[in-house]
Amino acid sequence: MPAKDRAFLNVWDDTVSGRDLLISLSIATLLSLGGFLLAPWPAPGPLVLGISGAILGFFISALLFRPKRRLDIEGEA
């Protein structure tokens, strides 16, 4: 499907592809839940690995999916 024919969503005043959003949420959820469940149980372990998984998921999603917005500035030379 060409990029022009895709339906875009408006989330928090940002334009995103629904498919890309779903994949990004899945990546972040799997990594943070995986880190939480695989961590050793003494208190800070699951929290630290869960947050680390979420941050890693953010970076992976940022590298996989480029912004879909187009910026047009009028009146500037």
Residue pairs with C-beta under 8 A, 6 or more apart in sequence:
3 68
6 17
6 19
7 17
7 18
8 15
8 16
8 17
8 18
8 68
9 15
9 16
9 17
9 18
9 21
10 16
11 21
14 69
15 68
15 69
16 68
17 65
17 68
20 65
20 68
23 61
23 64
23 65
24 57
24 61
24 64
24 65
27 57
27 60
27 61
27 64
28 53
28 54
28 57
28 58
28 61
29 57
30 57
31 53
31 54
31 56
31 57
31 60
32 50
32 51
32 53
32 54
32 57
33 50
33 53
34 53
35 46
35 49
35 50
35 51
35 52
35 53
36 46
36 47
36 49
36 50
36 53
37 46
38 49
39 45
39 46
39 48
39 49
39 50
